[in-house]
Amino acid sequence: METILIKALQLILSLSILVIVHEFGHFIFAKLFGVRVEKFYLFFNPWFTPFKYKPQNSETEYGIGWVPLGGYVKLSGMLDESMDKEQLSQPEQAWEFRSKPAWKRLLIMVGGVLMNFILAFFIYAMILFTWGEEYIQLRDYTSGFSYSETAKNAGFRDGDIPLKADGTELYVMDMEMLMKLAEAKEVIVLRDGQEAVVNLPEEFNKVLLDGKNVFIKPRTPFVIHGVNNGTPAKNSGLEVNDSLVGVGGRTDMTFDELSGAFFDNKNTPVSLSFYRNNRLQEVTITPDENGKIGVHPKVRSMIFKTVHRQYGFFASFPAGISKGISTIKNYLGQFKYIFTKEGAGNLGGFGTIANIFPPTWNWEAFWNMTAFLSVILGVMNLLPIPALDGGHVLFLIYEVIAGRKPNEKFMEYAQIAGMIFLLVLLLYANGNDVFRYLIK
């Protein structure tokens, strides 16, 4: 229960920051161009508002709604989610959104997306300045990588270390590397100390949607970092730095495989092979009712050689911008798969997003996730769907090209259709979360 609460709090805090920054983008451009902002709200407030405040001599009411699904700014003279058509039936006023030139309205609408991208760049810069950058080069994953069945059918083998994709050198395991692998025609791997060629079939990029979207992961050894008292591990005599290698006579199992084997043998004695001081030994152990043996394993950075790079304050900004641009490009590269059958099946709602946050509060992980969500929010809002910023931008581009505004009745129906579509999409994504939970 505590884990769920921590993840939920991280999600709410992250989304609150992103929504405020996004809406501030609309707000600041509206103010810059003399458009009256009637409301600035975090979260939605149907039927009632738990908190609102309007400063003296201010034209804007600030508030916090009770439905934590986003936020909004209400601009005078604009047809938005409030569907306030009465105002639009009155004569145009100089302070209204609709009275401004198309290019000013366009900037007001893209202001939110622009601020989300700027926020992502800034967060990445501050992460690099505060914690630096630590990574493991592909060649230093001495145990190689494990692959999904689809990837194995395409020619990969467990233990392969990818080196090149279509002639491009691969250095670290990140989303950019995964995209290059998935879309490559030829991959060079290090296999048993020798370079080998894997010729990938057409549409191999669908492996991005295979299983849990992971078709390659490091083969991490199970090395003990700590042993809890009164646990199966302690009772069996296991010690810190023991390297667990297999059960039932096997000596080639990874951390994931061993964890699965312990889970499959709850309350059942099994023979466990491990190395201690380079000597292979064996012990009988009985995983508990949860499939655990009571140890803390070493993380990858404790096992494999890592590279750490620290950034100065000024150097962190170009590095943060570069990381942000790379994240946007990689997300756009994945985005096209959402419109496939497999992609739709993998859509997730708030539960999926919350589960990406760590189970304990970690500021570095929190800010990394917030920066990534800021990129997602920016890209999603650019979709040409009425009710999203991208839908308004689409109509404004039409106005610039055609030299006239779209029909108001058409705009009204489009806005309603867009809101219905987004509501259905929201219900579908969160329904996927519920379904996955029920079939666990």
C-alpha positions as CSV (number, residue, x, y, z in Angstrom):
1,M,0.0,0.0,0.0
2,E,2.9,2.4,0.8
3,T,4.5,1.7,-2.6
4,I,1.2,2.5,-4.4
5,L,0.9,5.8,-2.4
6,I,4.5,6.9,-3.2
7,K,4.0,6.2,-6.9
8,A,0.6,8.0,-6.9
9,L,2.1,11.1,-5.1
10,Q,5.0,11.2,-7.6
11,L,2.5,11.0,-10.5
12,I,0.3,13.8,-9.1
13,L,3.2,16.1,-8.4
14,S,4.8,15.4,-11.8
15,L,1.6,16.0,-13.7
16,S,0.8,19.2,-11.6
17,I,4.2,20.7,-12.5
18,L,3.7,19.8,-16.2
19,V,0.1,21.2,-16.4
20,I,1.0,24.4,-14.7
21,V,4.0,25.0,-17.0
22,H,2.0,24.0,-20.1
23,E,-0.9,26.4,-19.2
24,F,1.6,29.1,-18.3
25,G,2.8,28.9,-21.9
26,H,-0.7,29.8,-23.2
27,F,-1.1,32.4,-20.4
28,I,2.2,34.3,-21.1
29,F,1.6,34.6,-24.8
30,A,-2.0,35.6,-24.3
31,K,-0.8,38.4,-21.9
32,L,1.9,39.4,-24.3
33,F,-0.6,39.9,-27.1
34,G,-3.3,41.6,-24.9
35,V,-5.7,38.7,-24.7
36,R,-7.8,38.6,-21.5
37,V,-7.2,35.4,-19.5
38,E,-10.4,34.8,-17.5
39,K,-9.3,31.6,-15.6
40,F,-6.1,29.7,-14.9
41,Y,-6.8,26.3,-13.3
42,L,-4.8,23.3,-12.2
43,F,-7.1,20.3,-12.6
44,F,-10.7,20.5,-13.8
45,N,-13.6,21.8,-11.7
46,P,-17.0,20.5,-13.0
47,W,-20.0,21.5,-10.8
48,F,-17.9,23.0,-8.0
49,T,-14.4,24.5,-7.2
50,P,-12.6,23.6,-4.0
51,F,-10.2,26.5,-4.2
52,K,-10.2,29.7,-6.2
53,Y,-8.7,33.2,-5.8
54,K,-8.9,36.4,-7.8
55,P,-6.3,39.0,-6.9
56,Q,-7.5,42.6,-6.6
57,N,-7.5,44.5,-9.9
58,S,-6.8,41.3,-11.7
59,E,-8.9,40.0,-14.7
60,T,-7.8,36.4,-14.0
61,E,-9.3,33.9,-11.5
62,Y,-6.8,31.3,-10.3
63,G,-8.0,28.0,-8.9
64,I,-7.5,24.3,-8.3
65,G,-10.1,21.8,-9.4
66,W,-11.0,18.5,-7.9
67,V,-10.6,16.2,-11.0
68,P,-6.8,15.6,-11.4
69,L,-6.9,15.2,-15.1
70,G,-5.0,18.3,-16.4
71,G,-5.9,21.9,-16.3
72,Y,-6.8,24.9,-18.4
73,V,-6.7,28.6,-19.1
74,K,-9.9,30.2,-20.3
75,L,-9.3,32.9,-22.9
76,S,-11.9,35.6,-23.7
77,G,-13.4,35.1,-27.2
78,M,-12.2,31.5,-27.7
79,L,-14.3,28.4,-28.2
80,D,-12.6,25.8,-25.9
81,E,-13.6,22.9,-23.6
82,S,-16.0,25.2,-21.7
83,M,-18.1,25.4,-24.9
84,D,-19.0,29.0,-23.9
85,K,-20.9,30.1,-27.1
86,E,-22.7,33.0,-25.5
87,Q,-19.6,35.1,-25.4
88,L,-18.9,34.4,-29.1
89,S,-22.4,35.7,-30.0
90,Q,-21.5,39.2,-28.8
91,P,-19.5,41.8,-30.9
92,E,-15.8,41.2,-30.9
93,Q,-13.7,43.1,-28.3
94,A,-10.1,44.2,-28.6
95,W,-9.0,42.0,-25.7
96,E,-10.5,38.8,-27.2
97,F,-8.6,35.9,-28.7
98,R,-10.7,35.9,-31.8
99,S,-9.9,39.6,-32.6
100,K,-6.1,38.9,-32.8
101,P,-4.3,38.2,-36.1
102,A,-3.9,34.5,-36.9
103,W,-0.1,34.5,-36.2
104,K,-0.7,35.8,-32.7
105,R,-3.4,33.2,-32.1
106,L,-1.1,30.5,-33.4
107,L,1.7,31.5,-31.0
108,I,-0.8,31.5,-28.1
109,M,-1.8,28.0,-29.0
110,V,1.7,26.5,-29.4
111,G,2.9,28.3,-26.2
112,G,2.0,25.4,-24.0
113,V,3.8,22.9,-26.1
114,L,6.8,25.2,-26.4
115,M,7.0,25.5,-22.6
116,N,6.8,21.7,-22.2
117,F,9.8,21.3,-24.4
118,I,11.7,24.1,-22.7
119,L,10.9,22.5,-19.3
120,A,12.2,19.1,-20.5
121,F,15.5,20.7,-21.7
122,F,15.9,22.6,-18.4
123,I,15.2,19.5,-16.3
124,Y,17.7,17.4,-18.3
125,A,20.3,20.1,-17.9
126,M,19.8,20.3,-14.2
127,I,20.0,16.5,-13.8
128,L,23.3,16.5,-15.7
129,F,24.6,19.4,-13.6
130,T,23.4,17.8,-10.3
131,W,24.1,14.1,-10.7
132,G,26.1,13.9,-13.9
133,E,25.7,11.1,-16.4
134,E,26.5,7.5,-15.6
135,Y,26.2,4.7,-18.1
136,I,27.6,1.3,-19.1
137,Q,29.0,0.9,-22.5
138,L,27.6,-2.0,-24.5
139,R,30.9,-3.8,-24.7
140,D,31.2,-3.7,-20.9
141,Y,28.0,-5.9,-20.5
142,T,30.3,-8.9,-20.2
143,S,27.4,-11.3,-19.8
144,G,25.8,-10.1,-23.1
145,F,22.1,-9.6,-23.6
146,S,18.9,-11.7,-23.5
147,Y,16.4,-11.5,-26.4
148,S,12.7,-12.1,-26.8
149,E,11.5,-15.0,-28.8
150,T,10.7,-12.7,-31.8
151,A,14.2,-11.3,-31.7
152,K,15.7,-14.8,-31.5
153,N,13.6,-15.9,-34.5
154,A,15.1,-13.0,-36.4
155,G,18.6,-14.2,-35.7
156,F,19.7,-12.9,-32.3
157,R,21.1,-15.2,-29.7
158,D,21.2,-14.8,-25.9
159,G,24.6,-13.5,-25.1
160,D,25.0,-11.4,-28.2
161,I,26.3,-7.8,-27.7
162,P,25.1,-5.4,-30.4
163,L,27.9,-3.3,-31.9
164,K,26.5,-1.7,-35.1
165,A,23.1,-1.1,-36.7
166,D,23.3,-0.5,-40.5
167,G,26.9,0.5,-40.1
168,T,26.2,3.0,-37.2
169,E,28.2,2.4,-34.0
170,L,26.2,1.6,-30.9
171,Y,27.6,2.7,-27.6
172,V,25.0,2.6,-24.8
173,M,21.7,1.0,-24.2
174,D,19.0,3.6,-24.5
175,M,15.9,4.3,-26.5
176,E,17.9,5.6,-29.4
177,M,19.8,2.3,-29.5
178,L,16.6,0.3,-29.4
179,M,15.1,2.3,-32.2
180,K,18.2,1.8,-34.4
181,L,18.2,-1.9,-33.7
182,A,14.5,-2.3,-34.4
183,E,14.6,-0.5,-37.7
184,A,18.0,-1.8,-39.0
185,K,18.4,-4.2,-41.9
186,E,21.8,-5.5,-40.6
187,V,23.2,-5.7,-37.1
188,I,26.8,-6.6,-36.2
189,V,27.0,-8.4,-32.8
190,L,29.8,-9.7,-30.7
191,R,29.1,-13.4,-30.3
192,D,31.5,-15.7,-28.4
193,G,34.3,-13.2,-28.8
194,Q,33.8,-12.9,-32.6
195,E,31.8,-10.5,-34.7
196,A,28.7,-11.9,-36.4
197,V,26.1,-10.5,-38.8
198,V,22.4,-10.6,-38.1
199,N,20.3,-9.9,-41.2
200,L,16.9,-8.7,-39.9
201,P,13.6,-9.5,-41.8
202,E,11.2,-6.8,-43.0
203,E,9.0,-5.2,-40.4
204,F,11.3,-6.3,-37.6
205,N,10.4,-3.0,-35.9
206,K,7.2,-4.7,-34.7
207,V,9.4,-6.3,-31.9
208,L,9.1,-2.9,-30.2
209,L,5.6,-4.0,-29.3
210,D,6.5,-7.6,-28.4
211,G,5.5,-8.6,-24.9
212,K,6.2,-5.7,-22.6
213,N,8.0,-3.6,-25.3
214,V,11.3,-5.2,-24.3
215,F,13.0,-7.3,-26.9
216,I,16.6,-6.9,-25.5
217,K,17.8,-6.6,-22.0
218,P,21.2,-7.1,-20.2
219,R,22.0,-10.5,-18.9
220,T,22.7,-9.4,-15.3
221,P,24.4,-11.8,-12.9
222,F,22.7,-12.4,-9.5
223,V,25.4,-11.2,-7.0
224,I,24.4,-10.8,-3.4
225,H,24.9,-7.4,-1.9
226,G,23.2,-8.1,1.4
227,V,21.5,-11.0,3.3
228,N,18.5,-10.5,5.6
229,N,18.5,-12.4,9.0
230,G,16.0,-15.2,9.5
231,T,15.5,-15.7,5.7
232,P,16.0,-18.8,3.5
233,A,19.3,-17.3,2.2
234,K,20.7,-16.8,5.7
235,N,19.5,-20.2,6.9
236,S,21.3,-21.8,3.8
237,G,24.6,-20.1,4.6
238,L,24.7,-17.7,1.6
239,E,27.0,-14.7,2.0
240,V,27.6,-11.2,0.6
241,N,29.4,-11.4,-2.9
242,D,28.2,-14.9,-3.6
243,S,27.3,-15.1,-7.3
244,L,24.2,-17.3,-7.8
245,V,24.3,-19.1,-11.2
246,G,21.5,-21.6,-11.3
247,V,19.0,-24.1,-9.8
248,G,18.5,-27.8,-10.4
249,G,22.0,-28.3,-11.7
250,R,22.1,-25.4,-14.1
251,T,25.0,-22.9,-13.9
252,D,24.2,-20.4,-16.6
253,M,21.1,-18.5,-15.3
254,T,20.7,-14.7,-15.1
255,F,19.1,-12.6,-12.4
256,D,15.8,-12.6,-14.1
257,E,15.8,-16.3,-14.7
258,L,16.8,-17.1,-11.1
259,S,14.1,-14.7,-9.8
260,G,11.6,-16.6,-11.9
261,A,12.8,-19.9,-10.7
262,F,12.5,-18.9,-7.0
263,F,9.0,-17.7,-7.7
264,D,8.0,-20.9,-9.4
265,N,9.3,-22.9,-6.4
266,K,7.6,-21.2,-3.5
267,N,8.0,-23.3,-0.3
268,T,9.8,-26.0,-2.3
269,P,13.4,-27.0,-1.6
270,V,15.7,-26.5,-4.6
271,S,19.4,-27.1,-5.2
272,L,21.1,-23.7,-5.8
273,S,24.5,-23.4,-7.5
274,F,26.7,-20.4,-6.7
275,Y,30.3,-19.2,-6.9
276,R,32.2,-18.1,-3.8
277,N,35.9,-17.1,-4.2
278,N,35.8,-18.5,-7.8
279,R,34.7,-22.0,-6.5
280,L,31.5,-23.5,-7.7
281,Q,29.4,-24.7,-4.7
282,E,25.9,-26.0,-4.1
283,V,23.3,-25.6,-1.4
284,T,19.7,-26.5,-0.8
285,I,17.3,-23.5,-0.3
286,T,13.5,-23.1,0.1
287,P,12.1,-19.9,-1.3
288,D,9.4,-18.4,1.0
289,E,5.7,-18.1,0.2
290,N,6.4,-15.0,-2.0
291,G,9.1,-16.7,-4.0
292,K,11.8,-14.7,-2.3
293,I,15.0,-16.0,-0.6
294,G,15.8,-12.8,1.4
295,V,18.8,-11.1,-0.3
296,H,19.5,-7.7,-1.7
297,P,21.2,-8.2,-5.2
298,K,23.8,-5.9,-6.5
299,V,22.6,-3.5,-9.2
300,R,24.2,-3.4,-12.6
301,S,26.5,-0.4,-11.8
302,M,28.1,-2.5,-9.0
303,I,28.8,-5.4,-11.4
304,F,29.7,-3.9,-14.7
305,K,32.3,-1.2,-15.5
306,T,30.6,2.3,-15.6
307,V,31.5,5.5,-17.2
308,H,30.7,8.7,-15.2
309,R,30.6,12.2,-16.7
310,Q,30.1,15.3,-14.7
311,Y,28.9,18.6,-16.3
312,G,29.6,22.1,-15.2
313,F,26.7,24.6,-14.9
314,F,27.1,26.2,-18.4
315,A,28.1,22.9,-20.1
316,S,24.9,21.3,-18.8
317,F,22.6,23.4,-20.9
318,P,23.7,22.4,-24.4
319,A,24.0,18.8,-23.1
320,G,20.4,19.0,-21.7
321,I,19.0,20.4,-24.9
322,S,20.8,17.7,-26.9
323,K,19.3,15.0,-24.6
324,G,15.9,16.6,-24.9
325,I,15.9,16.8,-28.7
326,S,17.1,13.2,-28.8
327,T,14.2,12.2,-26.5
328,I,11.7,14.0,-28.7
329,K,13.0,12.3,-31.9
330,N,13.0,8.9,-30.3
331,Y,9.4,9.3,-28.9
332,L,8.3,10.5,-32.4
333,G,9.9,7.4,-33.8
334,Q,7.9,5.2,-31.5
335,F,4.7,7.2,-31.9
336,K,3.8,5.8,-35.3
337,Y,3.4,2.4,-33.7
338,I,0.6,3.6,-31.5
339,F,-1.7,3.5,-34.6
340,T,-1.1,-0.3,-35.1
341,K,-3.2,-3.1,-33.6
342,E,-0.3,-4.0,-31.3
343,G,0.3,-0.4,-30.3
344,A,-3.3,0.1,-29.4
345,G,-3.2,-3.0,-27.2
346,N,-0.2,-1.6,-25.3
347,L,-1.8,1.8,-24.5
348,G,-1.9,2.5,-20.8
349,G,-3.5,5.0,-18.6
350,F,-2.6,6.6,-15.2
351,G,-1.8,3.2,-13.7
352,T,0.8,2.5,-16.4
353,I,2.4,5.9,-16.0
354,A,2.4,5.6,-12.2
355,N,4.2,2.2,-12.4
356,I,7.1,3.8,-14.3
357,F,8.0,5.8,-11.2
358,P,10.2,4.1,-8.6
359,P,8.6,2.5,-5.5
360,T,10.7,4.7,-3.2
361,W,11.2,8.4,-3.5
362,N,14.2,9.2,-5.7
363,W,14.6,12.7,-6.9
364,E,16.9,11.9,-9.8
365,A,14.4,9.2,-11.1
366,F,11.5,11.6,-10.4
367,W,12.9,14.4,-12.5
368,N,14.0,12.1,-15.3
369,M,10.5,10.8,-15.5
370,T,9.0,14.3,-15.3
371,A,11.2,15.5,-18.2
372,F,10.1,12.5,-20.3
373,L,6.4,13.1,-19.5
374,S,6.9,16.7,-20.5
375,V,8.1,15.6,-23.9
376,I,5.1,13.2,-24.2
377,L,2.7,16.0,-23.2
378,G,4.2,18.3,-25.7
379,V,4.1,15.8,-28.6
380,M,0.5,14.6,-27.7
381,N,-0.8,18.2,-27.6
382,L,0.5,18.8,-31.1
383,L,-1.8,16.0,-32.5
384,P,-4.3,17.6,-35.0
385,I,-7.3,16.6,-32.9
386,P,-10.0,19.2,-32.0
387,A,-9.9,20.0,-28.3
388,L,-6.1,19.6,-28.3
389,D,-3.7,22.5,-29.1
390,G,-2.9,20.7,-32.3
391,G,-6.5,20.9,-33.4
392,H,-6.6,24.7,-32.9
393,V,-3.3,25.0,-34.7
394,L,-4.7,23.0,-37.7
395,F,-7.7,25.4,-38.0
396,L,-5.4,28.4,-37.7
397,I,-3.1,27.1,-40.5
398,Y,-6.2,26.6,-42.6
399,E,-7.2,30.2,-41.9
400,V,-3.8,31.5,-42.9
401,I,-3.9,29.5,-46.2
402,A,-7.5,30.1,-47.1
403,G,-7.6,33.7,-45.8
404,R,-10.8,33.1,-43.8
405,K,-11.9,31.4,-40.6
406,P,-13.5,28.0,-40.6
407,N,-17.3,28.0,-40.1
408,E,-18.2,28.6,-36.5
409,K,-20.8,25.7,-36.5
410,F,-18.1,23.4,-37.9
411,M,-15.7,24.5,-35.2
412,E,-18.3,23.8,-32.6
413,Y,-19.0,20.3,-33.8
414,A,-15.3,19.5,-34.3
415,Q,-14.7,20.6,-30.7
416,I,-17.4,18.3,-29.4
417,A,-16.1,15.4,-31.6
418,G,-12.6,15.9,-30.3
419,M,-13.7,15.9,-26.7
420,I,-15.7,12.7,-27.2
421,F,-12.7,11.1,-28.9
422,L,-10.3,12.0,-26.1
423,L,-12.8,10.8,-23.5
424,V,-13.1,7.4,-25.3
425,L,-9.3,7.2,-25.6
426,L,-8.9,8.0,-21.9
427,L,-11.4,5.3,-21.0
428,Y,-9.8,2.8,-23.3
429,A,-6.3,3.4,-22.0
430,N,-7.3,3.1,-18.4
431,G,-9.5,0.1,-19.2
432,N,-6.3,-1.6,-20.5
433,D,-4.8,-0.9,-17.1
434,V,-7.7,-2.5,-15.3
435,F,-7.7,-5.5,-17.7
436,R,-4.0,-6.1,-17.2
437,Y,-4.5,-5.9,-13.4
438,L,-7.3,-8.4,-13.4
439,I,-5.5,-11.0,-15.5
440,K,-2.3,-10.9,-13.4
